[in-house]
């Protein structure tokens, strides 16, 4: 079975690439730098300058989504835990390695979860 990548994947991949270039240049990414709402991670300028991006818990969850397709691309989770909760009628793709994934109270959703760490 082959997986046809949704168009949203290409858009989010481009947004991630743009943000990575801004972070390397020492500039904090904004919604205007990529497509509004398509950011899969953010970092503040002082944290990025120190070499450790500040993690936003909202970047590691899909919560209360309805009728949408959402994708977390490789490199956007980096082994953190991920939460999927209260979604309805969605296509959700978690295509990065995670420490743990919790799925709760989802209805009529198609969920693809990539590799999960095991020790």
Buried (B, 14 or more C-beta within 10 A) or exposed (E): EEEEEBEBBEBBBEBBEBBBEBBEEEEBBEEEBBBEEBBBBBBEEEBBEEEEBEBEEEBBBBEEBEEEBBBBBEBBBBEBBBBBBBBBEBBBBBBBBBBEBEBEEBEEBEBEBBEBEEE
